[in-house]
Every structure is written in C-alpha cells, then in structure tokens.
Amino acid sequence: MNNKTTIEDFVCCGQHAVCEKELLMKAAAEPIEYFDDEELDRFRGRAADAYTPAEEEEFREVLYTTLKREVGDWLRSLQLRGIELPEGIRDEALMLMDE
C-alpha cells in the first residue's frame, strides 16, 4: 500500500487568488537550482532536529556564502530536494532574508 501524498492529491480550496496546488505543480516542474551545495543531498529525509553540530555547520557555511537576495531561493531548493533546514539555523536564514 502506498501512503505517499503527491501534488495531484491536493484539492484547490478556492480561498486563494492563485491556487496553491497550481503553484506547487509549477515549482515541481521547474529544475532544481543548486548553490554549490550538492553535498547536502545526503541529508534528504533527515528531520530538522536530528543534525549534529558539525552537520549544522555545513548548512551554515552554505547559508553565509549565499547572496542575501538568494537565501529564499536556496531554502526553496532545499525544500524541493527533500532536505529540512536544521532547526538551529532557521532563525539565521530568516533574518538574512529580511535584510
């Protein structure tokens, strides 16, 4: 039995100007952009609270070498690749996006 949810399983709720399902499908169709961070792919499927301090530092290194205007794109790239950002640097990433 396959319990995996796909984009097609989402139903448009009609409460948004642009359907979130359409946005998800569009994002899934676009190629994933890498930020010289292919080594992070090994963390695919790891929970945000399951990183060691050394692993968290790997994410931090990429975060602080990414242009501030591209931090949101980097976070999207991680999400599309199934990689959760370590909890310890979420606030730092959001702060950089706000600058």
Summary of the structure (lengths in Angstrom):
residues: 99
radius of gyration: 15.2
end to end distance: 46.2
largest distance: 46.2
contacts: 202
relative contact order: 0.15
helix: 58%
strand: 0%
